[in-house]
Amino acid sequence: MEVTSIPFLNQEEYSYFYSFFQELDNSTTISTENSTKRRKTDGPMDDENDPFKELLNTISFQEAPSLDIGDFEFKVPSSSFDDREKARKTSLKFESGPSANEESSSQGGGSRRLWVKERSKGWWEHINSDECPNDEFKKAFRMSKATFNMICEELDAAVTKKDTMLRMAIPVRQRVAVCLYRLATGDPLRTVSGLFGLGISTCHKLVLEVCAAIKNVLMPKFLQWPNDERLEQIKNEFGSISGIPDVAGAIYTTHVSIIAPKVNPAAYYNKKHTERNQKPSYSTTVQGVVDPRGVFTDICIGYPGAMSNDQILEKSVFSQRFNMGHSKNVRVVGNSSYPLLDWLLVPYTHQNHTWSQHSFNEKIGDVQQIAKDAFMRLKGRWACLQKRTEVKLQDLPVVLGACCVLHNICEMNNETMDESLIFDLIEDEIVVGDNAKGKSVNAVQVRDSIAHNLLHHSH
């Protein structure tokens, strides 16, 4: 690029110009008066006898050297007052350096490089190296290197970006690592930015992009309702734990704190959290069904925190599928915050239980504990779920869904979890007074029959 402009005199040239006229001023003062009278009497003076013309012709500037100011090159051309009417041009040359890290050239004019803020990537380079111990790696990402590598391979096509003329694309491993670290630790984006040597806005963008890729690519593989063969295995495993037949899952609902939304905040107002925290609290919900290993087989995310568990269940696709008869000979176990349904077993909530009812509640509690433990590990692994999230409400379901998928991957790959990380859930459910009241007679009879059989088969 080339830019022209009229040059300014530098300090040395200006001093020379000013001193020259001071000397001439003394020699011409005496003749000024006579010259004036002569011009009046003799008329106009020829150009050859004009003293100012002679003076101007005697003035000339020495050729100014090139001025190297930073990365720009100014060239002041030589000139005289004979051609002072012409515009003087100065070349401004801009050259782009070959790389962002190359030093500016000091010969043949300067070169200007693309400005990029230098950030340290020491931590990431260490954690990504072969020398990093697996325990240290697992502490940062809640999984082993082998599981991390598998996730990177699965997401490679979805998150890979091409290099551009301005910069190199962020590698897939670093993209996935930024997301997993943010979800695992819940650290502020400024901290994540410093560890990975990336901008804050870049880290935020990477978290959302990778979470979306996990939802689109990994969720169909690692979080699905089981097929018939797997369903029979789950029934047998739950049967050996509780003695209750045809149990295909345990359901639980937890809350994730959010910033009060600008639209309809009352719908997200969490009364129990507000009473416990002594300040207004808002939340969204995660309803999940798990198998005996604590792996999610169904999730329902995003309903407002002011809704009760039975209201969320009623609106969920999971409930609609069962109510339409698509899942036969299958039961799910819930806690006392859920209603008794033909396909949903819950404990007795009235007072003065019989022996069979007491035994039934204990067995239901054993199955329900599997679901609760799964959510404890979910929030323990991904600490971003433990405190009020800064993610926008419209983006939150994708992030929460990604956490559930990553939880499943860890469980399926037998990733052990440090007991100190397990998060103790605070009970969010509101007990339904008499969860059998107003329900189908068949559901009540089935529960009573199961309770009776459990008591007699255990003796």
Secondary structure by P-SEA (a helix, b strand, c coil): cbbbbbbbbcaaaaaaaaaaaaaaaaaaccaaaaaaaaaaacccccccccaaaaaaaacccccccccccccbbbbbbbbccccccbbbbbbbbbbbccccccccccccbbbbccbbbbbbaaaaaaaacccccaaaaaaaccccaaaaaaaaaaaccccbbbbccccccccaaaaaaaaaaaaaccccaaaaaaaacccaaaaaaaaaaaaaaaaacccccccccccaaaaaaaaaaaaaacccccccbbbbbbbbbbccccccccccccaaaaaaaccbbbbbbbbbccccccccccccccccccccaaaaaaacaaaaaaaacccccbbbbbccccccccccccccccccccaaaaaaaaaaaaaaaaaaaaaaaaaaacccccccccccccaaaaaaaaaaaaaaaaaaacccccccccccccccccccccccccccaaaaaaaaaaaaaaaaaac
